[in-house]
Amino acid sequence: MAELILARGQMTVGELIEHFGISGPTARRDLEVLSRAGLAARTHGGVLAPGKGGPSEPSFMEKLRVHQAVKTRIGLAAVRHLEDGQRVLIDSGTTTLAAARALAGRPLHVFAMDLKIAEAAAAGETRVSLLGGEVRNGYYSLVGEWTLRALSELSCDIFLMAADAVDPDGISNSTAEEAEVKRRGISRAARTILLADHSKLGRRAPADVCGLDAIDLFITDRTAAVRLEPYRSLFKRCELH
């Protein structure tokens, strides 16, 4: 199954059921095993081969240019939840980049999952550790086995997480590799705070990250109120700024 998924890049559960002549529950159990082994990433209704991103993932510079003021507000709101001396894991993303800029100089230990995050946070009393791994060219995030291994040895107070898409079914991302890194980050932090602006709501990306119940606090902007209302109660806590 892993070889077929790798060859095709992306498949639906229905296609796997038809190809292998197996039941739906069996297909989903097999996909869960492959996902845990890093050989595939679950998506909404299907599976994605490692390293395969969505066809329309915008570039880093495109992401950086949009909703700048909103991202700054979200970033400032996020750092108000940090206490001096804490160990803070920061995900790759332009909204988390705004948070990194806002906390720079404070007496915190930042563990950066992205080259740009490390650069932004490294100032004053802020101690920055850059996780190892492979750099996604053009996006600056760190992915792969080395990154996952480094995260497994880490324990943090807060994980500031970004997302490509948020809908009632959960958080999803453009690439399977980044989704796996995010899941590992959630498991290594006492609290996970999701930072995402209104443009990410009601959307679905190829690779599943987690359910909404895995998020301790969701920080977004006031424009998200209408889109968020149908499933706001699925989050433990939300803040709109």
C-alpha positions, 0 to 999 in steps of 0.5 A, a space after each residue: 500500500 505504501 508503494 502505491 501511495 508513493 507512486 500516485 502521490 495522493 489517493 482516496 480511501 475509496 480508491 484504496 478499498 477498490 484497489 486492494 479489495 478491503 473494507 473501509 475500516 481495514 483501509 483506515 487502520 492500515 492508513 493509521 499504521 502508515 501515518 504513524 510510521 511516516 510513510 503516508 499522511 492522512 487527509 480528509 477522505 484520503 491519504 497523501 504521500 510524504 513530501 507531497 504538498 497541495 497544488 495551490 500552496 502559496 509561496 512564503 512571500 505571498 503568505 507574508 504579504 497578506 493580512 499583515 496588520 491582522 497577523 501582527 494583532 494575533 501575534 501580539 495577543 499570543 505573546 501575552 499568554 507567555 511568561 518569562 522563563 518559559 520554553 516556547 516551541 514556535 511553528 513555521 508560518 507568517 502569523 507565528 513569525 509575527 509572534 516571534 517578532 513580538 516576543 523577541 528580547 524577552 527572557 524566554 527559550 524559543 525552539 524554532 521550527 523555521 529559519 525565519 522564526 529563529 532569526 526574528 526571535 534572536 534578540 536581547 534576552 531571548 535564547 533561541 534553539 533551532 531544531 535540526 532537519 531538512 529545510 523546505 526550500 522557499 518556505 524555510 520550515 524544518 521537516 524530516 526525521 531529524 526534526 521529528 527526533 529533535 522534537 521527541 527529546 524536547 519538552 516545552 511549556 507552550 507550542 505556538 502553532 500555525 495552520 493552512 486550514 481550519 474547519 469543523 473536522 480539524 486543522 490541516 496543512 499543505 504538506 504531509 511532512 509539516 503536518 507530522 512535525 506539527 503533531 509531534 510538536 503538540 505532543 511535546 508541549 503542555 499547551 498548544 495555542 493555534 494562531 490563524 487569521 480569518 482566511 484559514 477558516 472554512 478551508 481544508 488542506 491535503 494533510 490532516 494535523 489534528 482535531 480541534 480538541 487538541 488545541 488549548 487556545 485558538 487566537 484569530 481576528 474579529 473578521 473570523 467571527 461569522 465563519 467561526 460561529 458554527 463550530 466555535 464551541 468545538 474549541 476549548 477556548 477562542 480569542 478574537 482580536 
